Amino acid sequence: MNAFAHKITHLTAGNVIIYNRKMDAALLAPKQQAVCDALQNYMLGMTTQTSRAGIRNSLLRAVRTMSQGQIQSIQEFPWWAMNRKAMLGLRSLLYGAKMSVGTIRHTLIAVRRLMLELQMAGGISTETLTEIDAVPLPPVNRAGHGSGRILEPQEVNALFTAAARQPPPIRERDHALFAVLSCGLRRQEACDLDLEDIDFAQETICIKDGKGHKRRVVYLVPGVLPALQAYVAVRGSEPGPLLWPSTITKSALIPHRRLHH
């Protein structure tokens, strides 16, 4: 079998070491294919050229930082070698480069999302993904910023846990709401959805009147389709507003009415 040298990146806090490691082509090929599949799926989830360009820039920033500029391609970086130690090292290096909190957050979030896609493609283990996700993001500087912010994983889990304690069909409605929000919809966009806007076959959501009164289509992220199907099973297939409000006692949904945030 042919063997060749492949660059592997290892990070410690503030220190990057790159060395060549002999790897068998037959062993490396599936790892690199998983990386290609993960990158492709990640980009397919973006709805605009601007968002795709932003993600590429963030990932390329991470690659250049971790390789000290020796790797200039997102595809060539050994993402399957990432672990908690590497993620901590990346965060430390970004801080050391005096980058803004926003840039550091965007970079780490982009890497997190790629790692999720890579785990789904079989490139890393669920345990490794959990360890990477546990690396905290830098806190948001609230001064001068709007009210929106990115929720931490534990906050998202708390929301779903609280929803799970609700009686049906409120539980299914709340899970469906959180599911569509996880696809990148704004609160008003989620409330404005009609059942007809969900394409269950193509696994897409059509936002008819988004920001700037623009129409766009987003792809469902993993886990959203089952949540929507479970909700529609209790809601029914009647056309009209997707998310119905609940009664004051939260014991039932009010049919054909629209949820307001």
C-alpha positions in Angstrom: 0.0 0.0 0.0 1.1 3.5 -0.7 1.8 5.7 2.3 2.3 9.4 2.3 2.9 12.2 4.7 -0.1 14.2 6.0 0.0 17.2 8.2 -1.6 16.7 11.6 -2.2 19.6 13.9 -1.9 19.3 17.7 -2.6 22.2 19.9 -1.8 23.0 23.5 -2.7 26.3 25.3 -1.1 28.9 23.1 1.2 26.5 21.3 0.8 24.8 17.9 2.9 21.9 16.8 2.7 20.6 13.2 4.4 17.5 12.1 4.2 15.0 9.3 2.8 11.6 10.2 2.9 8.6 7.9 -0.6 7.5 7.1 -1.8 4.8 4.9 -3.9 6.1 2.0 -6.6 3.4 2.5 -7.0 4.6 6.1 -7.0 8.3 5.3 -9.4 8.3 2.4 -12.6 7.7 4.4 -11.6 10.4 6.9 -11.1 12.9 4.2 -14.3 11.9 2.5 -16.2 12.4 5.7 -14.6 15.9 5.9 -15.7 16.7 2.3 -19.3 15.4 3.0 -19.5 17.5 6.2 -18.3 20.7 4.5 -20.8 20.1 1.7 -23.7 19.5 4.0 -22.7 22.6 6.1 -22.7 24.8 3.1 -26.0 23.4 1.8 -27.6 24.5 5.0 -26.7 28.1 4.3 -29.3 30.1 2.4 -27.3 32.9 0.8 -23.9 33.4 -0.8 -23.2 35.9 2.0 -23.7 33.4 4.7 -21.7 30.8 2.9 -18.8 33.2 2.5 -19.0 34.2 6.1 -18.7 30.5 7.2 -15.8 29.9 4.8 -14.0 32.9 6.2 -14.5 31.7 9.8 -13.3 28.2 9.0 -10.3 29.4 7.0 -9.4 31.7 9.9 -9.4 28.6 12.2 -7.3 26.6 9.8 -4.7 29.3 9.4 -4.6 30.0 13.1 -4.2 26.3 14.1 -1.6 25.6 11.4 0.3 28.9 11.8 -0.4 29.6 8.1 1.0 26.3 6.8 -2.4 25.1 5.7 -4.4 27.4 3.4 -7.3 25.1 2.5 -10.3 24.2 4.6 -10.6 20.8 2.8 -7.0 19.8 3.5 -7.1 20.5 7.2 -7.4 17.2 9.3 -10.7 18.1 11.0 -11.1 14.5 12.0 -8.1 15.0 14.4 -9.9 17.8 16.3 -10.7 17.2 20.0 -11.3 19.2 23.2 -7.6 20.1 23.6 -7.4 21.4 20.0 -10.6 23.5 20.5 -9.2 25.0 23.7 -5.9 25.8 21.9 -7.7 27.4 19.1 -9.7 29.7 21.5 -6.4 30.6 23.3 -4.7 31.5 20.0 -7.6 33.6 18.8 -7.5 35.5 22.1 -3.7 35.8 21.7 -4.1 37.3 18.3 -6.2 40.1 19.9 -9.2 39.3 17.8 -12.6 40.8 18.8 -15.0 38.7 20.9 -17.4 38.6 18.0 -14.8 37.2 15.6 -13.7 34.6 18.2 -17.3 33.5 18.8 -18.1 33.3 15.0 -14.9 31.2 14.4 -15.6 28.8 17.3 -19.3 28.5 16.4 -18.4 27.7 12.8 -16.0 25.0 13.9 -18.6 23.6 16.3 -21.2 23.3 13.5 -18.7 21.7 11.2 -17.8 19.2 13.9 -21.5 18.3 14.2 -21.7 17.7 10.5 -18.5 15.6 10.7 -19.9 13.5 13.5 -23.0 12.8 11.4 -20.8 11.9 8.5 -18.9 9.4 10.7 -15.7 11.4 10.9 -15.6 11.8 14.7 -17.3 10.1 17.6 -20.2 11.5 19.6 -18.0 11.6 22.6 -15.5 13.8 20.8 -18.3 16.1 19.6 -19.6 16.5 23.1 -16.2 17.4 24.5 -15.7 20.0 21.7 -19.1 21.5 22.4 -18.3 21.8 26.1 -15.5 24.3 25.3 -17.2 27.6 26.4 -17.6 30.5 24.0 -16.3 33.9 25.1 -19.0 35.9 26.8 -20.9 38.5 24.8 -20.2 42.1 25.6 -23.7 43.4 26.1 -22.8 47.1 25.9 -23.9 48.6 22.6 -25.5 45.4 21.3 -29.1 44.5 20.7 -31.2 42.1 22.7 -30.5 39.0 20.6 -27.7 36.6 21.4 -26.6 33.0 20.7 -27.9 30.6 23.3 -25.4 28.3 25.0 -26.0 24.5 24.6 -27.1 24.1 28.2 -29.7 26.9 27.7 -31.1 25.1 24.6 -31.3 21.9 26.6 -33.1 23.7 29.4 -35.7 25.0 26.9 -36.4 21.5 25.5 -36.5 20.0 29.1 -39.1 22.6 30.1 -41.1 22.0 26.9 -41.0 18.2 27.6 -42.8 18.8 30.9 -45.8 20.4 29.2 -48.9 18.3 28.5 -49.6 17.4 24.9 -50.3 19.0 22.5 -48.5 22.0 24.0 -45.3 19.9 24.3 -45.3 19.1 20.6 -46.1 22.7 19.7 -43.2 24.0 21.7 -40.8 21.4 20.3 -41.9 22.4 16.8 -41.3 26.1 17.6 -37.8 25.4 18.9 -37.1 23.2 15.9 -37.9 25.8 13.3 -36.0 28.5 15.2 -32.9 26.2 15.1 -33.1 26.5 11.3 -32.2 30.2 11.6 -35.6 31.7 11.5 -36.4 34.9 13.4 -39.2 34.9 16.0 -41.6 36.7 13.7 -40.8 34.5 10.8 -41.6 31.4 12.9 -44.9 32.9 14.0 -45.8 33.8 10.4 -45.3 30.3 9.1 -48.3 28.4 7.5 -48.4 24.7 7.3 -48.1 25.0 3.5 -44.7 26.6 4.0 -43.2 23.3 5.2 -42.1 20.9 2.4 -41.8 17.6 4.3 -40.6 15.8 1.2 -37.8 18.2 0.4 -37.2 19.1 4.1 -37.4 22.8 3.5 -39.1 25.8 5.0 -40.3 28.7 2.8 -40.2 32.1 4.5 -42.4 34.3 2.4 -41.8 37.6 4.0 -38.4 37.7 5.8 -36.1 40.5 6.7 -36.3 43.2 4.1 -39.5 41.6 2.8 -37.4 39.0 1.0 -38.5 35.4 0.3 -36.1 32.6 1.1 -35.9 28.9 1.5 -34.0 27.2 4.4 -33.2 23.5 4.8 -34.2 21.6 7.9 -31.3 20.8 10.2 -31.1 17.3 11.6 -33.8 16.6 14.2 -36.3 19.2 13.0 -38.4 17.0 10.7 -39.4 14.5 13.4 -40.4 17.4 15.7 -42.6 18.9 13.0 -44.1 15.6 12.1 -45.0 14.9 15.7 -46.6 18.3 16.0 -48.6 18.0 12.8 -49.8 14.6 14.1 -51.6 16.3 17.0 -52.4 19.6 15.2 -53.9 18.1 12.2 -53.3 18.8 8.5 -55.7 21.8 8.2 -54.1 24.6 6.2 -53.3 27.9 7.8 -51.1 29.1 10.6 -48.6 26.4 11.6 -48.1 27.3 15.2 -51.4 27.7 17.2 -51.5 29.5 20.5 -52.6 27.7 23.7 -55.5 28.4 26.0 -54.9 30.3 29.2 -54.7 27.0 31.2 -52.2 25.6 28.6 -54.3 22.5 28.3 -55.2 22.8 24.6 -54.4 24.6 21.4 -56.7 27.2 19.9 -57.2 26.0 16.3 -56.7 28.2 13.3 -55.2 31.1 15.3 -51.7 32.4 14.9 -49.1 32.3 17.7 -47.6 35.7 18.6 -44.2 36.3 20.2 
